[in-house]
């Protein structure tokens, strides 16, 4: 569910299903391997599959849509970026160094011309 909702591919229509099927097959084969090598009981592997499926469904239904782009709803106006807008407009205070450098610059320009 995560792969199909987040990966955007235009070149191949089979890329997402192959990735999804590959991850599911890997999980299934890992579970079978754990049982066949007597590292886990069959009930533990089945419980792990159920728990993993429940977490995946929760993430797919509730969490992934928060990270999607705004491609689905073009009718909403895009809010202005708040980072570029100052919260308060402070008055411009010129420092004495700026006035001194401006005076020196204008004096040197008059000497050159």
C-alpha positions in Angstrom: 0.0 0.0 0.0 2.8 2.4 0.8 4.6 1.6 -2.4 1.5 2.1 -4.6 0.6 5.4 -2.9 3.9 7.1 -2.8 5.9 6.0 -5.9 5.0 7.8 -9.0 6.1 6.0 -12.2 5.1 7.0 -15.7 7.6 4.8 -17.6 6.4 1.4 -16.5 3.0 0.3 -15.4 4.3 -2.9 -13.9 6.9 -1.4 -11.6 4.7 -0.8 -8.6 2.9 -4.2 -8.7 6.3 -6.0 -9.1 7.7 -4.1 -6.1 4.7 -4.9 -4.0 4.6 -8.6 -5.0 8.4 -8.8 -4.4 8.1 -7.5 -0.9 5.2 -9.8 -0.1 7.0 -12.8 -1.4 10.1 -12.0 0.5 8.1 -11.7 3.7 6.3 -15.0 3.1 9.5 -16.9 2.2 11.2 -15.5 5.3 8.4 -16.8 7.4 8.5 -20.2 5.8 12.3 -20.3 6.2 12.0 -19.5 9.9 9.6 -22.4 10.4 11.5 -24.9 8.3 14.7 -24.2 10.2 12.9 -24.6 13.6 13.8 -21.1 14.7 10.2 -20.1 15.2 6.9 -21.9 15.7 4.3 -21.7 13.0 1.9 -19.8 15.3 4.6 -17.2 15.9 5.1 -16.6 12.2 1.3 -16.4 11.6 1.0 -13.9 14.4 3.8 -11.9 12.9 2.1 -11.9 9.5 -1.2 -10.7 11.1 0.6 -8.0 13.2 2.6 -6.8 10.1 -0.6 -6.7 8.0 -2.4 -4.7 10.7 0.4 -2.2 10.9 0.6 -1.9 7.1 -3.2 -1.4 6.9 -3.1 1.3 9.6 -0.2 3.1 7.9 -1.8 2.8 4.5 -5.2 4.0 5.6 -4.3 6.7 8.2 -0.8 7.9 7.8 0.3 7.8 4.1 -2.3 10.2 2.9 -0.7 12.9 5.1 2.5 12.7 3.1 0.9 12.8 -0.4 1.2 15.9 -2.6 -1.6 18.2 -3.5 -2.1 16.6 -6.9 -5.5 15.1 -6.0 -7.2 18.4 -5.2 -6.3 21.2 -7.6 -9.3 23.3 -6.5 -7.7 24.4 -3.2 -5.7 27.6 -3.4 -2.1 27.1 -2.3 -1.4 29.1 0.8 1.4 31.6 0.7 4.8 30.4 2.1 5.0 31.8 5.6 8.8 31.6 5.6 9.1 34.5 3.2 6.7 36.8 5.0 8.1 38.6 8.1 5.9 38.5 11.2 6.5 42.2 12.0 7.9 45.0 9.9 10.7 46.6 11.8 11.8 50.2 10.9 15.0 50.5 9.1 17.7 51.9 11.3 20.9 52.9 9.6 24.1 52.2 11.5 26.8 54.8 11.9 29.2 52.5 9.9 26.8 52.4 7.0 26.6 56.2 6.9 30.4 56.6 7.2 31.0 54.1 4.4 28.4 55.8 2.2 30.1 59.2 2.8 33.5 57.7 2.1 32.2 56.1 -1.1 30.6 59.3 -2.3 33.7 61.3 -1.5 35.9 58.8 -3.4 33.5 58.9 -6.4 33.7 62.7 -6.6 37.5 62.6 -6.5 37.6 60.0 -9.4 35.4 62.1 -11.6 
